[in-house]
Amino acid sequence: MDPKEIKAMIEAGMPGSSVDVDGDGTHFEAVIVSGTFDGKTLLERHQLVYKVLGDAMKERIHALSLKTYTPEQWEKIK
């Protein structure tokens, strides 16, 4: 699977999000900034992303490291 494909899937499933994905074809790291994450726990944020990726998480993505931020959190760390 290509990082660009994962990025497109997340952006389509979470409109308005800023997404950056890097990886080697089986192991990936994604940084996602989204207002959708407001008021959600880390687990809930990850579950949202896994839901968007659907079957790809079971069949095509071996490992995915997620860093999920609200826009306010992102402004503080960038």
ZIKA-V150058 format. One record per backbone hydrogen bond with DSSP energy under -1.0 kcal/mol. CO is the residue of the C=O (numbers start at 1). NH is the residue of the N-H. If there is no record, write none. Layout:
BEGIN
CO,NH  CO,NH
END
This chain:
BEGIN
2,6  3,7  4,8  5,9  6,10  7,11  8,12  9,13  10,14  14,17  18,33  20,31  22,29  26,62  26,63  27,24  28,65  29,22  30,67  31,20  32,69  33,18  34,37  35,38  37,40  41,45  42,46  43,47  44,48  45,49  46,50  47,51  48,52  49,53  50,54  53,56  54,57  55,59  56,60  56,61  63,28  65,30  67,32  69,34  70,74  71,75  72,76  73,77  74,78
END
